[in-house]
């Protein structure tokens, strides 16, 4: 992205806070007394999961997995690789995957296959945003914050070439890229 791209707020920090509280309430109903493992997908989910778990007032554990899709440019090649493996044994555990965004769905599809081999008791998905118009493989979203238009989103953990993750609002970039 060059300097001519402009930032516009799509979901501001107050809307995000409301969505995070709602998601935490939904998750609490389903996971209280089940000691879930919340699995954040690095890097984008780190802001969301940090806010989310502070609204969950029951025992849980947190771990992270680092995934990257490799290929050329900004288009996903569909080839995902694990760049940081999770460290918690997940056999017989109730795992809740926490994502910042589901776009093509390829990352989630890969991760669910990867986790199923580890024989968890259950795996569900919570994502703050999704872009249904971009989906290439079906993904079942159990807990959803926002449906987003097909725009380049940044902020609240989301990046453009590693920049803008620190913005407190979710914004879109428009203009020359
Ligand atoms: C983003 C996001 C998801 C993935 C979703 O990660 O965090 O993991 O893309 O896209 P998909 O549905 O098309 O697979 P990204 O690869 O940009 O890395 P990051 O988390 O380090 O920003």
py3Dmol code that shows the C-alpha trace and the ligand (Angstrom):
import py3Dmol

protein = """\
ATOM      1  CA  UNK A   1       0.000   0.000   0.000  1.00  0.00           C
ATOM      2  CA  UNK A   2       1.395   3.399  -0.819  1.00  0.00           C
ATOM      3  CA  UNK A   3       0.687   6.705   0.871  1.00  0.00           C
ATOM      4  CA  UNK A   4      -2.244   7.521  -1.441  1.00  0.00           C
ATOM      5  CA  UNK A   5      -4.428   4.839   0.111  1.00  0.00           C
ATOM      6  CA  UNK A   6      -6.843   6.409   2.611  1.00  0.00           C
ATOM      7  CA  UNK A   7      -8.146   4.905   5.836  1.00  0.00           C
ATOM      8  CA  UNK A   8     -11.881   4.896   6.532  1.00  0.00           C
ATOM      9  CA  UNK A   9     -13.483   3.547   9.707  1.00  0.00           C
ATOM     10  CA  UNK A  10     -15.751   0.560   9.066  1.00  0.00           C
ATOM     11  CA  UNK A  11     -16.395  -0.714  12.617  1.00  0.00           C
ATOM     12  CA  UNK A  12     -15.365   1.683  15.343  1.00  0.00           C
ATOM     13  CA  UNK A  13     -13.966   0.751  18.753  1.00  0.00           C
ATOM     14  CA  UNK A  14     -17.383   1.060  20.449  1.00  0.00           C
ATOM     15  CA  UNK A  15     -19.076  -1.250  17.938  1.00  0.00           C
ATOM     16  CA  UNK A  16     -16.193  -3.680  18.372  1.00  0.00           C
ATOM     17  CA  UNK A  17     -16.524  -3.579  22.160  1.00  0.00           C
ATOM     18  CA  UNK A  18     -20.272  -4.311  21.876  1.00  0.00           C
ATOM     19  CA  UNK A  19     -19.611  -7.206  19.494  1.00  0.00           C
ATOM     20  CA  UNK A  20     -16.884  -8.656  21.727  1.00  0.00           C
ATOM     21  CA  UNK A  21     -19.211  -8.560  24.746  1.00  0.00           C
ATOM     22  CA  UNK A  22     -21.993 -10.260  22.766  1.00  0.00           C
ATOM     23  CA  UNK A  23     -19.638 -12.977  21.533  1.00  0.00           C
ATOM     24  CA  UNK A  24     -18.300 -13.510  25.063  1.00  0.00           C
ATOM     25  CA  UNK A  25     -21.855 -13.941  26.307  1.00  0.00           C
ATOM     26  CA  UNK A  26     -22.631 -16.526  23.602  1.00  0.00           C
ATOM     27  CA  UNK A  27     -19.374 -18.372  24.271  1.00  0.00           C
ATOM     28  CA  UNK A  28     -19.960 -18.332  28.039  1.00  0.00           C
ATOM     29  CA  UNK A  29     -23.314 -20.056  27.630  1.00  0.00           C
ATOM     30  CA  UNK A  30     -21.703 -22.877  25.656  1.00  0.00           C
ATOM     31  CA  UNK A  31     -18.327 -23.300  27.343  1.00  0.00           C
ATOM     32  CA  UNK A  32     -18.712 -22.564  31.053  1.00  0.00           C
ATOM     33  CA  UNK A  33     -17.558 -25.636  33.015  1.00  0.00           C
ATOM     34  CA  UNK A  34     -15.872 -27.176  29.937  1.00  0.00           C
ATOM     35  CA  UNK A  35     -12.382 -25.697  30.430  1.00  0.00           C
ATOM     36  CA  UNK A  36     -12.041 -24.847  26.709  1.00  0.00           C
ATOM     37  CA  UNK A  37      -8.791 -24.199  24.914  1.00  0.00           C
ATOM     38  CA  UNK A  38      -9.036 -20.916  23.037  1.00  0.00           C
ATOM     39  CA  UNK A  39      -6.696 -21.154  20.080  1.00  0.00           C
ATOM     40  CA  UNK A  40      -5.714 -17.820  18.537  1.00  0.00           C
ATOM     41  CA  UNK A  41      -4.446 -17.829  14.969  1.00  0.00           C
ATOM     42  CA  UNK A  42      -1.391 -15.611  14.654  1.00  0.00           C
ATOM     43  CA  UNK A  43      -0.855 -13.029  13.949  1.00  0.00           C
ATOM     44  CA  UNK A  44      -4.118 -11.238  13.287  1.00  0.00           C
ATOM     45  CA  UNK A  45      -6.182 -12.564  16.190  1.00  0.00           C
ATOM     46  CA  UNK A  46      -3.976 -11.355  19.039  1.00  0.00           C
ATOM     47  CA  UNK A  47      -5.918  -8.146  19.772  1.00  0.00           C
ATOM     48  CA  UNK A  48      -9.336  -9.789  19.529  1.00  0.00           C
ATOM     49  CA  UNK A  49      -8.477 -12.787  21.721  1.00  0.00           C
ATOM     50  CA  UNK A  50      -6.912 -10.516  24.342  1.00  0.00           C
ATOM     51  CA  UNK A  51     -10.143  -8.518  24.615  1.00  0.00           C
ATOM     52  CA  UNK A  52     -12.415 -11.555  24.336  1.00  0.00           C
ATOM     53  CA  UNK A  53     -10.903 -13.587  27.174  1.00  0.00           C
ATOM     54  CA  UNK A  54     -11.225 -10.671  29.587  1.00  0.00           C
ATOM     55  CA  UNK A  55     -15.002 -11.008  29.245  1.00  0.00           C
ATOM     56  CA  UNK A  56     -14.947 -14.761  29.948  1.00  0.00           C
ATOM     57  CA  UNK A  57     -15.216 -15.361  33.704  1.00  0.00           C
ATOM     58  CA  UNK A  58     -14.703 -19.128  33.835  1.00  0.00           C
ATOM     59  CA  UNK A  59     -11.668 -21.445  33.624  1.00  0.00           C
ATOM     60  CA  UNK A  60     -10.106 -21.657  30.182  1.00  0.00           C
ATOM     61  CA  UNK A  61      -6.720 -21.982  28.549  1.00  0.00           C
ATOM     62  CA  UNK A  62      -5.147 -20.030  25.712  1.00  0.00           C
ATOM     63  CA  UNK A  63      -2.697 -21.131  23.064  1.00  0.00           C
ATOM     64  CA  UNK A  64      -1.661 -19.859  19.653  1.00  0.00           C
ATOM     65  CA  UNK A  65      -0.886 -21.357  16.286  1.00  0.00           C
ATOM     66  CA  UNK A  66       0.957 -19.456  13.572  1.00  0.00           C
ATOM     67  CA  UNK A  67      -0.244 -20.084  10.024  1.00  0.00           C
ATOM     68  CA  UNK A  68       0.834 -18.490   6.810  1.00  0.00           C
ATOM     69  CA  UNK A  69      -0.307 -18.891   3.260  1.00  0.00           C
ATOM     70  CA  UNK A  70       2.533 -18.752   0.852  1.00  0.00           C
ATOM     71  CA  UNK A  71       2.370 -17.705  -2.749  1.00  0.00           C
ATOM     72  CA  UNK A  72       2.898 -14.536  -4.675  1.00  0.00           C
ATOM     73  CA  UNK A  73       1.571 -11.076  -3.889  1.00  0.00           C
ATOM     74  CA  UNK A  74      -1.609 -10.547  -1.905  1.00  0.00           C
ATOM     75  CA  UNK A  75      -3.529 -13.470  -3.406  1.00  0.00           C
ATOM     76  CA  UNK A  76      -3.665 -16.557  -1.240  1.00  0.00           C
ATOM     77  CA  UNK A  77      -2.086 -19.519  -2.975  1.00  0.00           C
ATOM     78  CA  UNK A  78      -4.271 -21.824  -0.948  1.00  0.00           C
ATOM     79  CA  UNK A  79      -1.143 -23.514   0.366  1.00  0.00           C
ATOM     80  CA  UNK A  80      -1.063 -22.983   4.097  1.00  0.00           C
ATOM     81  CA  UNK A  81       1.791 -23.932   6.355  1.00  0.00           C
ATOM     82  CA  UNK A  82       2.252 -24.019  10.100  1.00  0.00           C
ATOM     83  CA  UNK A  83       4.912 -21.506  11.121  1.00  0.00           C
ATOM     84  CA  UNK A  84       4.328 -21.910  14.866  1.00  0.00           C
ATOM     85  CA  UNK A  85       2.768 -25.076  16.191  1.00  0.00           C
ATOM     86  CA  UNK A  86       0.377 -25.020  19.139  1.00  0.00           C
ATOM     87  CA  UNK A  87       1.918 -26.384  22.324  1.00  0.00           C
ATOM     88  CA  UNK A  88      -1.088 -27.606  24.296  1.00  0.00           C
ATOM     89  CA  UNK A  89      -2.193 -31.241  23.849  1.00  0.00           C
ATOM     90  CA  UNK A  90      -5.704 -30.992  22.411  1.00  0.00           C
ATOM     91  CA  UNK A  91      -6.776 -34.648  22.592  1.00  0.00           C
ATOM     92  CA  UNK A  92     -10.226 -34.782  24.226  1.00  0.00           C
ATOM     93  CA  UNK A  93     -10.246 -30.987  24.663  1.00  0.00           C
ATOM     94  CA  UNK A  94     -12.948 -28.578  23.573  1.00  0.00           C
ATOM     95  CA  UNK A  95     -11.119 -26.221  21.226  1.00  0.00           C
ATOM     96  CA  UNK A  96     -12.438 -22.821  20.189  1.00  0.00           C
ATOM     97  CA  UNK A  97     -10.487 -21.346  17.275  1.00  0.00           C
ATOM     98  CA  UNK A  98     -10.335 -17.537  17.446  1.00  0.00           C
ATOM     99  CA  UNK A  99      -9.793 -15.660  14.182  1.00  0.00           C
ATOM    100  CA  UNK A 100      -9.801 -12.008  13.220  1.00  0.00           C
ATOM    101  CA  UNK A 101     -11.161 -12.692   9.734  1.00  0.00           C
ATOM    102  CA  UNK A 102     -12.420 -15.484   7.499  1.00  0.00           C
ATOM    103  CA  UNK A 103     -11.907 -14.527   3.897  1.00  0.00           C
ATOM    104  CA  UNK A 104     -11.479 -17.346   1.351  1.00  0.00           C
ATOM    105  CA  UNK A 105     -11.863 -19.854   4.185  1.00  0.00           C
ATOM    106  CA  UNK A 106      -8.698 -21.682   3.153  1.00  0.00           C
ATOM    107  CA  UNK A 107      -6.846 -20.964   6.407  1.00  0.00           C
ATOM    108  CA  UNK A 108      -9.754 -22.194   8.525  1.00  0.00           C
ATOM    109  CA  UNK A 109     -10.259 -25.290   6.389  1.00  0.00           C
ATOM    110  CA  UNK A 110      -6.571 -26.147   6.720  1.00  0.00           C
ATOM    111  CA  UNK A 111      -6.582 -25.542  10.479  1.00  0.00           C
ATOM    112  CA  UNK A 112      -9.659 -27.662  11.123  1.00  0.00           C
ATOM    113  CA  UNK A 113      -8.100 -30.577   9.196  1.00  0.00           C
ATOM    114  CA  UNK A 114      -4.851 -30.085  11.103  1.00  0.00           C
ATOM    115  CA  UNK A 115      -6.684 -30.121  14.454  1.00  0.00           C
ATOM    116  CA  UNK A 116      -8.895 -33.102  13.672  1.00  0.00           C
ATOM    117  CA  UNK A 117      -5.794 -35.265  13.394  1.00  0.00           C
ATOM    118  CA  UNK A 118      -5.068 -34.397  17.047  1.00  0.00           C
ATOM    119  CA  UNK A 119      -8.420 -35.893  18.152  1.00  0.00           C
ATOM    120  CA  UNK A 120     -10.000 -33.032  20.110  1.00  0.00           C
ATOM    121  CA  UNK A 121     -13.414 -33.542  21.734  1.00  0.00           C
ATOM    122  CA  UNK A 122     -14.794 -30.642  19.663  1.00  0.00           C
ATOM    123  CA  UNK A 123     -13.615 -27.763  17.487  1.00  0.00           C
ATOM    124  CA  UNK A 124     -15.637 -24.600  16.896  1.00  0.00           C
ATOM    125  CA  UNK A 125     -14.865 -21.267  15.281  1.00  0.00           C
ATOM    126  CA  UNK A 126     -15.227 -17.725  16.549  1.00  0.00           C
ATOM    127  CA  UNK A 127     -14.269 -14.972  14.145  1.00  0.00           C
ATOM    128  CA  UNK A 128     -14.606 -11.249  14.590  1.00  0.00           C
ATOM    129  CA  UNK A 129     -15.201 -10.608  10.888  1.00  0.00           C
ATOM    130  CA  UNK A 130     -15.913 -12.497   7.704  1.00  0.00           C
ATOM    131  CA  UNK A 131     -16.205 -11.620   4.039  1.00  0.00           C
ATOM    132  CA  UNK A 132     -18.755 -14.060   2.595  1.00  0.00           C
ATOM    133  CA  UNK A 133     -18.283 -12.704  -0.921  1.00  0.00           C
ATOM    134  CA  UNK A 134     -14.709 -14.022  -0.946  1.00  0.00           C
ATOM    135  CA  UNK A 135     -15.367 -17.579   0.193  1.00  0.00           C
ATOM    136  CA  UNK A 136     -13.699 -20.359  -1.821  1.00  0.00           C
ATOM    137  CA  UNK A 137     -14.362 -23.260   0.534  1.00  0.00           C
ATOM    138  CA  UNK A 138     -17.313 -23.673   2.902  1.00  0.00           C
ATOM    139  CA  UNK A 139     -16.659 -22.688   6.517  1.00  0.00           C
ATOM    140  CA  UNK A 140     -19.073 -23.053   9.397  1.00  0.00           C
ATOM    141  CA  UNK A 141     -18.809 -20.014  11.680  1.00  0.00           C
ATOM    142  CA  UNK A 142     -20.160 -20.682  15.172  1.00  0.00           C
ATOM    143  CA  UNK A 143     -19.636 -17.206  16.650  1.00  0.00           C
ATOM    144  CA  UNK A 144     -19.495 -14.173  14.343  1.00  0.00           C
ATOM    145  CA  UNK A 145     -18.847 -10.527  15.127  1.00  0.00           C
ATOM    146  CA  UNK A 146     -19.354  -8.706  11.828  1.00  0.00           C
ATOM    147  CA  UNK A 147     -20.056  -9.453   8.200  1.00  0.00           C
ATOM    148  CA  UNK A 148     -17.795  -7.188   6.159  1.00  0.00           C
ATOM    149  CA  UNK A 149     -17.882  -5.998   2.563  1.00  0.00           C
ATOM    150  CA  UNK A 150     -15.124  -6.990   0.148  1.00  0.00           C
ATOM    151  CA  UNK A 151     -12.746  -4.217   1.165  1.00  0.00           C
ATOM    152  CA  UNK A 152      -9.154  -4.327   2.398  1.00  0.00           C
ATOM    153  CA  UNK A 153      -9.537  -4.315   6.189  1.00  0.00           C
ATOM    154  CA  UNK A 154      -6.906  -3.148   8.649  1.00  0.00           C
ATOM    155  CA  UNK A 155      -6.743  -2.360  12.350  1.00  0.00           C
ATOM    156  CA  UNK A 156      -7.598  -4.207  15.580  1.00  0.00           C
ATOM    157  CA  UNK A 157      -4.976  -6.803  14.646  1.00  0.00           C
ATOM    158  CA  UNK A 158      -5.519  -6.808  10.885  1.00  0.00           C
ATOM    159  CA  UNK A 159      -2.627  -5.647   8.731  1.00  0.00           C
ATOM    160  CA  UNK A 160      -1.572  -4.355   5.356  1.00  0.00           C
ATOM    161  CA  UNK A 161       2.017  -5.454   4.832  1.00  0.00           C
ATOM    162  CA  UNK A 162       2.350  -5.763   8.634  1.00  0.00           C
ATOM    163  CA  UNK A 163       1.173  -2.170   9.181  1.00  0.00           C
ATOM    164  CA  UNK A 164      -1.958  -0.807  10.938  1.00  0.00           C
ATOM    165  CA  UNK A 165      -2.456  -3.736  13.350  1.00  0.00           C
ATOM    166  CA  UNK A 166      -2.392  -1.182  16.174  1.00  0.00           C
ATOM    167  CA  UNK A 167      -5.399   0.868  15.027  1.00  0.00           C
ATOM    168  CA  UNK A 168      -8.192   0.631  17.637  1.00  0.00           C
ATOM    169  CA  UNK A 169     -10.932   0.674  14.951  1.00  0.00           C
ATOM    170  CA  UNK A 170     -11.421  -1.696  12.028  1.00  0.00           C
ATOM    171  CA  UNK A 171     -10.839   0.391   8.924  1.00  0.00           C
ATOM    172  CA  UNK A 172     -10.659  -0.135   5.200  1.00  0.00           C
ATOM    173  CA  UNK A 173      -8.049   1.146   2.839  1.00  0.00           C
ATOM    174  CA  UNK A 174      -9.225   2.774  -0.329  1.00  0.00           C
ATOM    175  CA  UNK A 175      -7.347   4.405  -3.143  1.00  0.00           C
ATOM    176  CA  UNK A 176      -4.214   3.494  -5.012  1.00  0.00           C
ATOM    177  CA  UNK A 177      -2.512   0.358  -3.769  1.00  0.00           C
TER     178      UNK A 177
END
"""
ligand_1 = """\
22
LIG
C -5.459 -13.622 7.835
C -6.389 -13.965 8.985
C -6.746 -15.385 8.728
C -6.622 -15.526 7.219
C -7.976 -15.589 6.620
O -4.168 -14.032 8.158
O -5.776 -13.777 10.225
O -5.873 -16.268 9.398
O -5.952 -14.368 6.724
O -7.888 -15.638 5.208
P -8.479 -16.821 4.369
O -9.871 -17.095 4.860
O -8.472 -16.272 2.957
O -7.589 -18.003 4.495
P -2.889 -13.616 7.288
O -2.503 -14.777 6.395
O -3.141 -12.310 6.601
O -1.768 -13.480 8.364
P -1.784 -12.625 9.724
O -2.784 -13.287 10.658
O -0.378 -12.730 10.197
O -2.187 -11.210 9.394
"""
view = py3Dmol.view(width=600, height=400)
view.addModel(protein, "pdb")
view.setStyle({"model": 0}, {"cartoon": {"style": "trace"}})
view.addModel(ligand_1, "xyz")
view.setStyle({"model": 1}, {"stick": {}})
view.zoomTo()
view.show()
